[in-house]
Amino acid sequence: METLATSRYFKGAFCHHRCLIPANGWYEWVKTCRGKQSHFLCREDRALLFLSGIWADYAGGSACCAIITEPARGIAKEIHDRMPLVLADDSLEAWLDPALTERDAICSAVQHLEAEALSAWPVSARVNRPDQEGSGLIRPMSL
């Protein structure tokens, strides 16, 4: 987020191609003496998160997107130094507003979700395996 509006590569997408990426949560890993420990981060109330994103067209009619990150806050900071820019519920419409194209206007109209609204817990290392799926991957694990 810190360089998004000034980066030659991302500036156009930030001004004109913002999107929302819905998610139940995200994973981060902490280095421990036994290797990396997976953690699941989500809203305390388990409601859907909306991650801020940008998108761009590719040749051939396809498109790509990227999740915007910021320095970690709250419980996320105990796990990793960065986190997705999770938007507050009342900022979603402003984030998508095509009339907002200036950095200052966008930043003043949009707020991130309060850090206190996030929760996290350790989960199984099975999340690291692409052949694994299902809600069991976010089940809390005792350390």
Backbone as ProteinMPNN parsed JSONL, in Angstrom:
{"seq_chain_A": "METLATSRYFKGAFCHHRCLIPANGWYEWVKTCRGKQSHFLCREDRALLFLSGIWADYAGGSACCAIITEPARGIAKEIHDRMPLVLADDSLEAWLDPALTERDAICSAVQHLEAEALSAWPVSARVNRPDQEGSGLIRPMSL", "coords_chain_A": {"N_chain_A": [[0.82, -1.19, 0.0], [2.025, 1.174, 0.63], [3.53, 2.171, -1.547], [1.904, 2.008, -3.697], [0.284, 3.951, -5.106], [2.221, 5.509, -6.247], [3.954, 3.957, -7.668], [5.13, 3.232, -10.86], [4.37, 0.936, -12.133], [2.017, 0.036, -10.812], [0.335, 2.255, -10.5], [-1.702, 3.106, -12.37], [-3.598, 1.013, -12.164], [-4.304, 1.28, -9.47], [-5.591, 3.758, -9.503], [-7.682, 3.352, -11.341], [-8.552, 0.679, -11.555], [-9.622, -0.837, -9.275], [-10.522, -3.541, -7.096], [-12.506, -5.922, -5.216], [-11.701, -8.634, -3.124], [-13.235, -11.296, -1.97], [-13.035, -13.204, 1.04], [-12.757, -15.868, 3.426], [-10.727, -15.836, 5.191], [-7.142, -15.821, 5.737], [-3.927, -17.424, 5.356], [-0.913, -17.471, 7.279], [2.568, -17.926, 8.118], [4.69, -18.88, 10.793], [8.027, -18.919, 11.782], [9.455, -21.478, 13.651], [11.297, -23.38, 16.137], [10.853, -25.939, 15.321], [10.293, -25.798, 12.665], [8.114, -24.3, 10.209], [5.11, -22.88, 11.407], [1.766, -23.004, 10.583], [-0.815, -20.538, 10.477], [-4.192, -19.444, 10.759], [-5.965, -16.599, 9.841], [-8.683, -14.454, 10.472], [-11.891, -12.733, 10.549], [-12.999, -11.869, 13.773], [-15.72, -12.262, 14.26], [-16.259, -14.099, 12.329], [-17.344, -13.308, 9.929], [-17.481, -12.565, 6.41], [-14.504, -11.441, 4.862], [-13.247, -8.588, 3.109], [-10.807, -8.164, 0.909], [-8.624, -5.692, -0.287], [-7.981, -5.047, -3.665], [-6.275, -4.837, -6.855], [-6.593, -4.753, -10.411], [-5.711, -5.822, -13.759], [-5.801, -5.812, -17.338], [-4.847, -8.469, -19.461], [-3.117, -9.378, -22.453], [-5.031, -10.887, -25.041], [-7.465, -10.997, -23.812], [-7.697, -11.927, -21.198], [-7.412, -11.431, -17.603], [-5.685, -10.197, -14.669], [-5.121, -10.125, -11.114], [-4.151, -8.52, -8.025], [-3.573, -8.743, -4.554], [-3.622, -6.154, -2.251], [-1.217, -5.247, 0.146], [-0.312, -4.344, 3.525], [1.57, -2.963, 6.343], [1.555, -5.267, 9.028], [-0.991, -5.398, 11.567], [-2.251, -5.399, 14.938], [-3.222, -8.656, 16.078], [-2.264, -9.949, 13.849], [0.265, -8.933, 13.488], [1.816, -10.278, 15.31], [2.305, -12.595, 14.017], [3.174, -12.216, 11.369], [4.968, -9.832, 9.315], [3.579, -8.422, 7.382], [0.286, -7.916, 5.986], [-2.861, -8.593, 4.308], [-4.626, -5.773, 2.968], [-7.374, -5.292, 4.546], [-10.605, -4.302, 4.094], [-12.845, -2.061, 5.795], [-16.31, -2.655, 6.376], [-17.992, -0.495, 5.694], [-16.512, 0.811, 3.782], [-16.425, -0.383, 1.355], [-17.993, 0.337, -0.91], [-16.933, 2.858, -1.536], [-14.293, 2.136, -2.183], [-14.669, 0.866, -4.608], [-15.59, 2.923, -6.183], [-15.58, 4.506, -9.214], [-15.238, 7.198, -9.651], [-13.459, 8.131, -7.809], [-10.201, 8.808, -8.084], [-7.856, 9.941, -7.296], [-5.081, 9.646, -5.116], [-5.162, 10.777, -2.435], [-7.911, 11.279, -2.105], [-8.961, 8.702, -2.332], [-7.7, 7.416, -0.165], [-8.743, 8.891, 1.989], [-11.42, 8.272, 1.858], [-11.615, 5.604, 2.322], [-11.327, 3.039, 4.729], [-9.389, 0.747, 6.685], [-10.234, -2.473, 8.077], [-10.69, -2.594, 11.556], [-7.987, -3.548, 13.657], [-8.595, -4.968, 15.962], [-10.739, -6.473, 15.255], [-9.87, -8.787, 14.172], [-8.929, -12.247, 14.321], [-6.854, -15.061, 15.192], [-5.315, -18.301, 14.845], [-3.293, -21.263, 15.392], [-2.959, -23.763, 12.831], [-3.208, -26.968, 11.166], [-0.345, -28.326, 9.445], [-1.138, -29.345, 7.091], [-2.238, -27.479, 5.42], [-0.275, -26.683, 3.731], [-0.166, -28.458, 1.678], [-1.088, -29.038, -1.598], [-3.002, -30.925, -2.336], [-4.847, -31.043, -0.358], [-8.006, -30.149, 1.014], [-10.912, -28.415, 2.289], [-12.954, -27.596, 5.206], [-11.712, -28.474, 7.491], [-9.102, -27.665, 7.429], [-8.903, -25.206, 8.614], [-9.365, -25.657, 11.22], [-8.738, -25.11, 14.638], [-5.576, -25.818, 16.114], [-3.884, -27.387, 18.752], [-0.875, -26.381, 20.31]], "CA_chain_A": [[0.0, 0.0, 0.0], [2.856, 2.362, 0.804], [4.037, 2.696, -2.819], [0.94, 1.664, -4.741], [-0.163, 5.088, -5.911], [3.346, 6.185, -6.883], [4.668, 2.995, -8.496], [4.79, 3.305, -12.278], [3.769, -0.338, -12.504], [0.692, -0.148, -10.211], [-0.419, 3.499, -10.342], [-2.912, 3.105, -13.188], [-4.562, 0.073, -11.577], [-4.788, 1.859, -8.218], [-6.507, 4.857, -9.811], [-8.806, 3.024, -12.217], [-8.923, -0.744, -11.584], [-9.67, -1.428, -7.933], [-11.493, -4.621, -6.962], [-12.632, -6.56, -3.898], [-11.458, -10.07, -3.135], [-13.876, -11.847, -0.77], [-12.311, -14.335, 1.63], [-13.084, -16.244, 4.806], [-9.524, -15.541, 5.959], [-5.903, -16.106, 5.025], [-2.901, -18.154, 6.12], [0.452, -16.959, 7.431], [3.429, -18.913, 8.757], [5.654, -18.393, 11.776], [9.181, -19.804, 11.943], [9.666, -21.99, 15.009], [12.447, -24.284, 16.2], [10.446, -27.194, 14.657], [9.9, -25.49, 11.289], [7.104, -23.243, 10.085], [3.78, -23.172, 11.941], [0.697, -22.328, 9.853], [-1.872, -19.871, 11.235], [-5.325, -18.938, 9.994], [-6.421, -15.293, 10.322], [-10.023, -14.146, 9.979], [-12.633, -11.82, 11.411], [-13.425, -12.424, 15.061], [-17.122, -12.683, 14.132], [-16.25, -15.065, 11.231], [-17.99, -12.749, 8.742], [-16.655, -12.485, 5.224], [-13.544, -10.342, 4.734], [-13.06, -8.068, 1.761], [-9.43, -7.735, 0.725], [-8.512, -4.721, -1.363], [-7.184, -5.541, -4.776], [-6.206, -4.108, -8.118], [-6.592, -5.686, -11.528], [-5.226, -5.31, -15.046], [-6.052, -6.659, -18.493], [-3.746, -9.122, -20.158], [-3.371, -9.589, -23.876], [-5.842, -12.077, -25.273], [-8.747, -10.911, -23.133], [-7.7, -12.373, -19.801], [-7.074, -10.392, -16.631], [-5.005, -10.648, -13.464], [-5.345, -9.234, -9.981], [-3.195, -8.617, -6.92], [-4.058, -8.302, -3.251], [-2.8, -5.089, -1.679], [-0.794, -5.532, 1.519], [0.113, -3.224, 4.376], [2.231, -3.482, 7.548], [0.619, -6.007, 9.885], [-1.501, -4.71, 12.755], [-2.949, -6.26, 15.891], [-2.777, -10.036, 16.222], [-1.523, -10.331, 12.643], [1.657, -8.491, 13.657], [2.508, -11.314, 16.084], [2.519, -13.741, 13.148], [3.88, -11.845, 10.142], [5.167, -8.382, 9.267], [2.658, -7.841, 6.401], [-1.038, -8.53, 5.941], [-3.702, -7.968, 3.28], [-5.382, -4.582, 3.35], [-8.755, -5.72, 4.723], [-11.41, -3.086, 4.141], [-14.008, -1.961, 6.674], [-17.548, -2.878, 5.622], [-18.546, 0.752, 5.156], [-15.584, 1.37, 2.801], [-16.436, -1.19, 0.135], [-18.538, 1.116, -2.019], [-15.962, 3.901, -1.887], [-13.15, 1.489, -2.826], [-15.039, 0.547, -5.989], [-16.101, 4.117, -6.838], [-14.693, 4.906, -10.315], [-15.02, 8.654, -9.615], [-12.288, 8.38, -6.95], [-8.992, 8.43, -8.816], [-6.696, 10.566, -6.669], [-4.641, 8.915, -3.927], [-5.656, 11.37, -1.195], [-9.363, 11.072, -2.045], [-9.179, 7.275, -2.076], [-7.258, 7.121, 1.209], [-9.628, 9.495, 2.983], [-12.752, 7.662, 1.756], [-11.529, 4.164, 2.606], [-10.686, 2.665, 5.999], [-9.201, -0.692, 6.843], [-10.924, -3.097, 9.202], [-9.955, -2.412, 12.808], [-7.155, -4.698, 14.02], [-9.258, -5.727, 17.035], [-11.773, -7.319, 14.65], [-9.233, -9.986, 13.634], [-8.597, -13.354, 15.21], [-5.906, -15.984, 14.554], [-4.963, -19.495, 15.601], [-2.481, -22.225, 14.645], [-3.681, -24.819, 12.127], [-2.389, -28.084, 10.698], [0.575, -28.113, 8.324], [-1.786, -29.855, 5.875], [-2.555, -26.351, 4.522], [0.845, -26.538, 2.813], [-0.256, -29.49, 0.646], [-2.121, -28.655, -2.567], [-4.038, -31.946, -2.478], [-5.719, -30.971, 0.811], [-9.09, -29.178, 0.923], [-11.987, -28.563, 3.257], [-13.009, -26.724, 6.378], [-10.807, -28.993, 8.517], [-7.81, -26.978, 7.352], [-8.884, -24.029, 9.478], [-9.662, -26.089, 12.592], [-7.636, -24.761, 15.559], [-4.687, -26.897, 16.512], [-3.153, -27.053, 19.98], [0.59, -26.46, 20.144]], "C_chain_A": [[0.87, 1.263, 0.0], [3.307, 2.986, -0.523], [3.061, 2.505, -3.978], [0.591, 2.831, -5.655], [0.98, 5.795, -6.628], [4.156, 5.257, -7.784], [4.205, 3.112, -9.946], [4.018, 2.05, -12.71], [2.32, -0.451, -12.028], [-0.209, 1.088, -10.213], [-1.733, 3.514, -11.134], [-3.982, 2.186, -12.619], [-5.132, 0.64, -10.281], [-5.82, 2.958, -8.489], [-7.78, 4.396, -10.514], [-9.29, 1.576, -12.17], [-8.847, -1.374, -10.196], [-10.753, -2.501, -7.892], [-11.517, -5.108, -5.516], [-12.413, -8.055, -4.063], [-12.068, -10.627, -1.855], [-13.111, -13.064, -0.269], [-12.857, -14.619, 3.021], [-11.929, -15.887, 5.731], [-8.302, -15.788, 5.1], [-4.935, -16.804, 5.964], [-1.612, -17.352, 6.169], [1.24, -18.023, 8.188], [4.422, -18.227, 9.675], [6.797, -19.395, 11.851], [9.305, -20.197, 13.406], [10.89, -22.893, 14.982], [12.135, -25.622, 15.511], [10.057, -26.978, 13.199], [8.873, -24.381, 11.278], [5.76, -23.724, 10.608], [2.753, -22.335, 11.185], [-0.309, -21.724, 10.819], [-2.969, -19.432, 10.272], [-5.771, -17.637, 10.644], [-7.757, -14.979, 9.673], [-10.661, -13.096, 10.878], [-13.043, -12.556, 12.677], [-14.849, -12.967, 14.979], [-17.327, -13.691, 13.001], [-17.008, -14.589, 9.994], [-16.977, -12.7, 7.596], [-15.747, -11.259, 5.281], [-13.557, -9.848, 3.294], [-11.659, -7.483, 1.679], [-9.395, -6.75, -0.443], [-7.592, -5.274, -2.438], [-7.155, -4.559, -5.924], [-6.182, -5.155, -9.227], [-6.094, -5.003, -12.794], [-5.598, -6.31, -16.132], [-4.75, -7.256, -18.988], [-4.104, -9.2, -21.637], [-4.207, -10.86, -24.035], [-7.142, -12.091, -24.498], [-8.787, -11.425, -21.709], [-7.297, -11.218, -18.891], [-6.333, -11.023, -15.461], [-5.346, -9.683, -12.337], [-4.265, -9.466, -8.937], [-3.866, -8.101, -5.66], [-3.086, -7.254, -2.716], [-2.456, -5.465, -0.237], [-0.37, -4.248, 2.217], [0.905, -3.808, 5.548], [1.184, -4.142, 8.458], [0.265, -5.196, 11.124], [-2.144, -5.736, 13.666], [-2.358, -7.657, 15.972], [-1.976, -10.502, 15.014], [-0.047, -9.994, 12.772], [2.476, -9.504, 14.453], [2.911, -12.496, 15.203], [3.382, -13.398, 11.938], [4.021, -10.324, 10.103], [4.256, -7.675, 8.268], [1.317, -8.561, 6.496], [-1.817, -7.909, 4.782], [-4.362, -6.716, 3.833], [-6.852, -4.995, 3.354], [-9.596, -4.459, 4.919], [-12.55, -3.184, 5.15], [-15.263, -2.084, 5.815], [-18.102, -1.603, 4.997], [-17.615, 1.441, 4.153], [-15.646, 0.663, 1.449], [-16.913, -0.396, -1.076], [-17.556, 2.191, -2.477], [-14.758, 3.304, -2.618], [-13.433, 1.225, -4.304], [-15.495, 1.757, -6.799], [-15.152, 4.587, -7.951], [-14.42, 6.414, -10.35], [-13.824, 9.011, -8.725], [-11.04, 7.884, -7.674], [-7.718, 9.01, -8.214], [-6.367, 9.859, -5.361], [-5.248, 9.474, -2.637], [-7.159, 11.151, -1.027], [-9.687, 9.618, -1.722], [-8.848, 6.965, -0.621], [-8.171, 7.738, 2.265], [-11.019, 8.859, 2.975], [-12.775, 6.21, 2.235], [-10.785, 3.917, 3.914], [-10.462, 1.16, 6.031], [-9.984, -1.189, 8.057], [-10.066, -2.913, 10.448], [-9.197, -3.694, 13.179], [-7.817, -5.572, 15.077], [-10.33, -6.657, 16.494], [-11.204, -8.627, 14.103], [-8.902, -10.995, 14.728], [-7.642, -14.272, 14.462], [-5.657, -17.177, 15.456], [-4.1, -20.414, 14.74], [-3.361, -23.305, 14.024], [-2.682, -25.867, 11.646], [-1.496, -27.69, 9.529], [-0.003, -28.676, 7.025], [-2.123, -28.721, 4.913], [-1.451, -26.148, 3.495], [0.779, -27.521, 1.645], [-1.398, -29.169, -0.321], [-3.228, -29.687, -2.742], [-5.022, -31.949, -1.308], [-6.761, -29.87, 0.633], [-10.029, -29.372, 2.096], [-11.853, -27.68, 4.477], [-12.112, -27.217, 7.512], [-9.449, -28.301, 8.524], [-7.745, -25.735, 8.22], [-9.238, -24.366, 10.93], [-8.474, -25.743, 13.508], [-6.867, -25.994, 16.012], [-3.987, -26.47, 17.805], [-1.668, -27.255, 19.741], [1.231, -27.221, 21.264]], "O_chain_A": [[0.489, 2.289, -0.563], [3.451, 4.206, -0.609], [3.389, 2.82, -5.122], [0.61, 2.68, -6.877], [0.736, 6.599, -7.527], [4.965, 5.729, -8.584], [3.004, 3.09, -10.216], [3.123, 2.119, -13.552], [1.476, -0.976, -12.754], [-1.406, 0.97, -9.949], [-2.769, 3.904, -10.596], [-5.158, 2.55, -12.596], [-6.326, 0.493, -10.021], [-6.815, 3.065, -7.771], [-8.844, 4.981, -10.311], [-10.357, 1.28, -12.706], [-8.099, -2.327, -9.976], [-11.775, -2.388, -8.568], [-10.66, -4.752, -4.707], [-12.883, -8.662, -5.026], [-11.502, -10.46, -0.775], [-12.602, -13.858, -1.061], [-13.356, -13.724, 3.704], [-12.134, -15.661, 6.924], [-8.407, -15.946, 3.884], [-5.092, -16.784, 7.185], [-1.266, -16.646, 5.223], [0.662, -18.908, 8.817], [4.927, -17.144, 9.38], [6.557, -20.596, 11.972], [9.263, -19.344, 14.292], [11.457, -23.141, 13.918], [13.055, -26.359, 15.155], [9.539, -27.895, 12.561], [8.773, -23.609, 12.232], [5.32, -24.831, 10.297], [2.851, -21.108, 11.145], [-0.624, -22.316, 11.851], [-2.702, -19.091, 9.12], [-5.937, -17.576, 11.862], [-7.948, -15.205, 8.479], [-10.052, -12.63, 11.841], [-13.393, -13.735, 12.635], [-15.153, -14.01, 15.558], [-18.46, -14.096, 12.741], [-17.288, -15.389, 9.1], [-15.768, -12.784, 7.813], [-16.168, -10.179, 5.696], [-13.846, -10.61, 2.372], [-11.358, -6.456, 2.287], [-10.056, -6.956, -1.461], [-6.563, -5.885, -2.151], [-7.907, -3.585, -5.959], [-5.796, -6.302, -9.003], [-6.059, -3.776, -12.888], [-5.698, -7.51, -15.876], [-3.694, -6.625, -18.938], [-5.273, -9.096, -22.009], [-4.088, -11.793, -23.241], [-7.858, -13.092, -24.517], [-9.837, -11.359, -21.068], [-6.889, -10.157, -19.363], [-6.355, -12.241, -15.288], [-5.803, -8.566, -12.577], [-3.559, -10.474, -8.962], [-4.632, -7.138, -5.699], [-1.871, -7.455, -2.732], [-3.312, -5.945, 0.507], [-0.11, -3.222, 1.589], [0.913, -5.025, 5.733], [0.077, -3.63, 8.626], [1.071, -4.431, 11.655], [-2.537, -6.815, 13.221], [-1.139, -7.826, 15.937], [-1.103, -11.36, 15.143], [0.801, -10.697, 12.223], [3.693, -9.582, 14.29], [3.756, -13.303, 15.59], [4.226, -14.195, 11.528], [3.279, -9.612, 10.779], [4.162, -6.448, 8.293], [1.229, -9.672, 7.02], [-1.475, -6.821, 4.32], [-4.622, -6.62, 5.032], [-7.495, -5.044, 2.305], [-9.322, -3.652, 5.806], [-13.143, -4.247, 5.336], [-15.271, -1.665, 4.657], [-18.626, -1.636, 3.883], [-17.909, 2.553, 3.716], [-14.98, 1.08, 0.501], [-16.302, -0.454, -2.143], [-17.376, 2.403, -3.677], [-14.256, 3.902, -3.57], [-12.544, 1.347, -5.146], [-15.761, 1.626, -7.994], [-14.036, 5.02, -7.662], [-13.477, 6.858, -11.005], [-13.242, 10.085, -8.877], [-10.853, 6.68, -7.851], [-6.616, 8.607, -8.589], [-7.264, 9.514, -4.591], [-5.792, 8.716, -1.833], [-7.625, 10.868, 0.077], [-10.587, 9.339, -0.928], [-9.635, 6.322, 0.074], [-8.351, 7.156, 3.335], [-11.722, 8.904, 3.984], [-13.84, 5.661, 2.517], [-9.74, 4.517, 4.168], [-11.247, 0.393, 5.474], [-10.344, -0.413, 8.942], [-8.846, -3.062, 10.391], [-9.724, -4.796, 13.024], [-7.62, -6.788, 15.087], [-10.788, -7.547, 17.211], [-11.953, -9.48, 13.627], [-8.638, -10.646, 15.879], [-7.618, -14.268, 13.231], [-5.772, -17.082, 16.678], [-4.16, -20.358, 13.512], [-4.369, -23.712, 14.601], [-1.469, -25.669, 11.714], [-1.85, -26.827, 8.726], [0.593, -28.496, 5.962], [-2.28, -28.959, 3.715], [-1.679, -25.495, 2.477], [1.583, -27.429, 0.717], [-2.548, -29.044, 0.098], [-4.297, -29.352, -3.252], [-5.935, -32.774, -1.273], [-6.44, -28.782, 0.157], [-9.95, -30.372, 2.81], [-10.801, -27.101, 4.747], [-11.784, -26.441, 8.41], [-8.73, -28.35, 9.522], [-6.656, -25.254, 8.533], [-9.39, -23.473, 11.764], [-7.33, -26.055, 13.177], [-7.437, -27.058, 16.255], [-3.55, -25.326, 17.932], [-1.258, -28.189, 19.051], [2.452, -27.382, 21.281]]}, "name": "protein", "num_of_chains": 1, "seq": "METLATSRYFKGAFCHHRCLIPANGWYEWVKTCRGKQSHFLCREDRALLFLSGIWADYAGGSACCAIITEPARGIAKEIHDRMPLVLADDSLEAWLDPALTERDAICSAVQHLEAEALSAWPVSARVNRPDQEGSGLIRPMSL"}
